[in-house]
Amino acid sequence: MTETKTDPEKSLAAWEKVVETQMHFNDICMRIRGLFLTAVIAIVGAIGYSLANNIQVARGDWSIHIAIIGLMAGWLTCYLFYLMDFKHYHQYLRASVKQGENLETTLSPLWNGVTLAKAITQISSDNTFGDKFHHKLMIFLNIVTDPRASSKSEGRLHSDGRIQIFYRLPMFLFQCTALFSFTVSIAYKDRNLWEWLANI
């Protein structure tokens, strides 16, 4: 039986292509997160401006403060960016890193000590954020924003968990603020819903 020999040059070219793919998807993810931060800051600024100037939309006897619309827009923005980043491009990045790990394992006899993809995965899962308090805080936020994380965190916070915090925490704040503000943001005959409910 003839043993198949691996061409080192072709193997190196394949590995370089995988690394290039990783860099490509990582760059897309970082651009998405940069746009996300810009959008959230703009929405928060618009909400603050509407509150400072008491901007409302009125129709007949009904009126609604524009801030509540901004809060709902903020939540929707977080959700859409979350879908684009975590549910799509981050998964492509994970797949390319996994492919890199498989390639490095297969070609380890040719490449003594070249384990870039494995090292990236290891560092990602071992990140303790420098101190125990900060690490425990991040684990807590991960569980708050994603209750399913409590059963799989094992005291570690992988890249998935950090992305969950990045998107779900502002989404959670927008949602809670919108629910809290709902009764005072909508008015009928110059009385908000809270005042109507209090007089029932």
Stockholm file with secondary structure:
# STOCKHOLM 1.0

chainA/1-200         MTETKTDPEKSLAAWEKVVETQMHFNDICMRIRGLFLTAVIAIVGAIGYSLANNIQVARGDWSIHIAIIGLMAGWLTCYLFYLMDFKHYHQYLRASVKQGENLETTLSPLWNGVTLAKAITQISSDNTFGDKFHHKLMIFLNIVTDPRASSKSEGRLHSDGRIQIFYRLPMFLFQCTALFSFTVSIAYKDRNLWEWLANI
#=GR chainA/1-200 SS CCCCCCCHHHHHHHHHHHHHHHHHHHHHHHHHHHHHHHHHHHHHHHHHHHHHTTCEEEETTEEEEHHHHHHHHHHHHHHHHHHHIIIIIHHHHHHHHHHHHHHHHHTTTTSTTCCHHHHHHHHHHHCCTTSHHHHHHHHHHHHHHCGGGGGTCTTCCCHHHHHHHHHHHHHHHHHHHHHHHHHHHEEETTEEHHHHHHTC
#=GC SS_cons         CCCCCCCHHHHHHHHHHHHHHHHHHHHHHHHHHHHHHHHHHHHHHHHHHHHHTTCEEEETTEEEEHHHHHHHHHHHHHHHHHHHIIIIIHHHHHHHHHHHHHHHHHTTTTSTTCCHHHHHHHHHHHCCTTSHHHHHHHHHHHHHHCGGGGGTCTTCCCHHHHHHHHHHHHHHHHHHHHHHHHHHHEEETTEEHHHHHHTC
//
